[in-house]
Amino acid sequence: MHNAEPLENLADQFARFPGVGRKGAVRMAYEVMSMSNEQAMELARAIQDAKTKLHRCRLCQDYTTSELCPICASQKRDRTVICVVEAPRDIKAIERTHEYNGLYHVLHGLISPMDGIGADQLCVKELLARLDGTVKEVIMATSPTVEGEATAMYLAKLIKPLGIKTTRLAYGLPVGSSLEYADETTLYRAMEGRGEM
Amino acid sequence: MHNAEPLENLADQFARFPGVGRKGAVRMAYEVMSMSNEQAMELARAIQDAKTKLHRCRLCQDYTTSELCPICASQKRDRTVICVVEAPRDIKAIERTHEYNGLYHVLHGLISPMDGIGADQLCVKELLARLDGTVKEVIMATSPTVEGEATAMYLAKLIKPLGIKTTRLAYGLPVGSSLEYADETTLYRAMEGRGEM
């Protein structure tokens, strides 16, 4: 009806993003049309750049432009601890706490039999290859979900026999939340993990 | 910290879209990274295609790949009525009702002194150029907002003196809504515009 297949096509492309519905995708496509030509070309170039210039760090598998990411290349980081996360965005979240000074390892996913994702599709062997004797502790920082738990358990079973300490992030009440709204499991875990004041 | 400027840059680009916050933009950038190379290049190409292949219809100013959009080019549409809308997406919304068979005109914006947008930045002269004697009615289908009203009023003042009937979409209760939740102004307008059963 609209003779505007390039627009439809663009909306289809945007609709692929998680959290972007059909209406949002159409809105984004129209937004591209109302951009200046330079702005639109800049956006297209940014996509191409990200895909061509970035690749995975040889050690931690985070995205980087060089062979090693700045964290893996840094001499200031504690090389005896590796924090295992699901995705690169989790590294950013942990770095924002300024509390952790070790290295990271990105799995690029979680074990999820429902979605047909097994351990062989994650960066597990890259992690095992890093456990060369320098590493004294591996922290499982996957999400407290079924998949996150299953992945942490699976990895712990592989790593513990190597004589390396394997830890898990603490469960408990989110800071600033109201106890009243905490679900039973969280409250149970918070009680279980209580510490002396 | 992350040595991933191409990723930051891409997130900046996505953050430009209305309704996409910083977190959403970062998520989208990571999503691009997890796409296959072909998928990412397809997305970049879709953006370039939309901007290069589409332009405004010579008459109604909607986006199209040809000189005239299919609606303006159609012999089946009633050429005596023009429905004035803010944006191309509004045409789609009205077409979905299958109730209107006239032509359209896209203003590409609304008068908004607060944002410094005056009538000269909208496609107003293109509309006036179309009022050549064939057109008997102009329907103002801008949104029932302050800017939509102001724009409709402004255009009506220009068009009425030409002896052309100028109408406005009806105000009233949205179908399927609960009267209880209707705001006073809507209810007042619904009462005012009541029709015989």
Contacts between the chains, C-beta under 8 A, distances in Angstrom:
chain1	res1	chain2	res2	distance
A	1	B	70	6.3
A	1	B	71	7.7
A	1	B	95	6.3
A	2	B	62	7.5
A	2	B	63	7.9
A	2	B	64	7.5
A	2	B	69	7.2
A	2	B	70	6.8
A	2	B	91	7.8
A	2	B	92	7.1
A	3	B	64	5.1
A	3	B	65	5.8
A	3	B	66	6.3
A	3	B	69	5.9
A	3	B	70	4.5
A	4	B	54	6.2
A	4	B	62	8.0
A	4	B	63	5.3
A	4	B	64	6.1
A	4	B	65	6.7
A	4	B	69	8.0
A	5	B	65	7.3
A	6	B	46	7.2
A	6	B	49	4.5
A	6	B	50	4.4
A	6	B	53	4.6
A	6	B	54	5.4
A	6	B	65	6.8
A	7	B	50	5.6
A	7	B	54	6.2
A	7	B	63	6.0
A	9	B	46	5.1
A	9	B	49	6.9
A	9	B	50	7.5
A	10	B	46	4.4
A	10	B	47	6.3
A	10	B	49	7.3
A	10	B	50	4.5
A	12	B	46	7.8
A	13	B	42	6.6
A	13	B	43	4.6
A	13	B	46	4.5
A	13	B	47	7.9
A	16	B	31	7.8
A	16	B	35	7.9
A	16	B	39	7.6
A	16	B	43	7.8
A	17	B	27	7.9
A	17	B	28	5.2
A	17	B	31	5.3
A	18	B	27	7.1
A	18	B	31	6.4
A	19	B	24	6.6
A	19	B	27	6.9
A	20	B	28	7.8
A	24	B	19	6.6
A	26	B	89	6.6
A	26	B	92	8.0
A	27	B	17	7.9
A	27	B	18	7.2
A	27	B	19	6.9
A	27	B	89	7.3
A	28	B	17	5.3
A	28	B	20	7.8
A	29	B	50	6.6
A	30	B	87	6.8
A	30	B	88	6.4
A	30	B	89	5.8
A	31	B	16	7.8
A	31	B	17	5.3
A	31	B	18	6.4
A	32	B	47	5.7
A	32	B	50	5.7
A	32	B	51	6.7
A	33	B	50	6.3
A	33	B	51	7.2
A	33	B	54	6.6
A	33	B	63	5.8
A	33	B	88	7.8
A	34	B	108	7.6
A	35	B	16	7.9
A	35	B	51	7.6
A	37	B	51	5.9
A	39	B	16	7.5
A	40	B	47	5.7
A	40	B	48	7.3
A	40	B	50	7.7
A	40	B	51	4.4
A	41	B	48	6.8
A	41	B	51	7.4
A	42	B	13	6.6
A	43	B	13	4.6
A	43	B	16	7.8
A	43	B	47	5.8
A	44	B	44	4.2
A	44	B	45	7.5
A	44	B	47	4.3
A	44	B	48	5.0
A	45	B	44	7.5
A	46	B	6	7.2
A	46	B	9	5.1
A	46	B	10	4.4
A	46	B	12	7.8
A	46	B	13	4.5
A	47	B	10	6.3
A	47	B	13	7.9
A	47	B	32	5.7
A	47	B	40	5.7
A	47	B	43	5.8
A	47	B	44	4.4
A	47	B	47	7.6
A	48	B	40	7.3
A	48	B	41	6.8
A	48	B	44	5.0
A	49	B	6	4.5
A	49	B	9	6.9
A	49	B	10	7.3
A	50	B	6	4.4
A	50	B	7	5.6
A	50	B	9	7.5
A	50	B	10	4.5
A	50	B	29	6.6
A	50	B	32	5.7
A	50	B	33	6.3
A	50	B	40	7.7
A	51	B	32	6.7
A	51	B	33	7.2
A	51	B	35	7.6
A	51	B	37	5.9
A	51	B	40	4.4
A	51	B	41	7.3
A	53	B	6	4.6
A	54	B	4	6.2
A	54	B	6	5.4
A	54	B	7	6.2
A	54	B	33	6.6
A	62	B	2	7.5
A	62	B	4	8.0
A	63	B	2	7.9
A	63	B	4	5.3
A	63	B	7	6.0
A	63	B	33	5.9
A	64	B	2	7.5
A	64	B	3	5.0
A	64	B	4	6.1
A	65	B	3	5.8
A	65	B	4	6.7
A	65	B	5	7.3
A	65	B	6	6.8
A	66	B	3	6.3
A	69	B	2	7.2
A	69	B	3	5.9
A	69	B	4	8.0
A	70	B	1	6.2
A	70	B	2	6.7
A	70	B	3	4.5
A	71	B	1	7.7
A	87	B	30	6.8
A	88	B	30	6.4
A	88	B	33	7.8
A	89	B	26	6.6
A	89	B	27	7.3
A	89	B	30	5.8
A	91	B	2	7.8
A	92	B	2	7.2
A	92	B	26	7.9
A	95	B	1	6.4
A	108	B	34	7.7
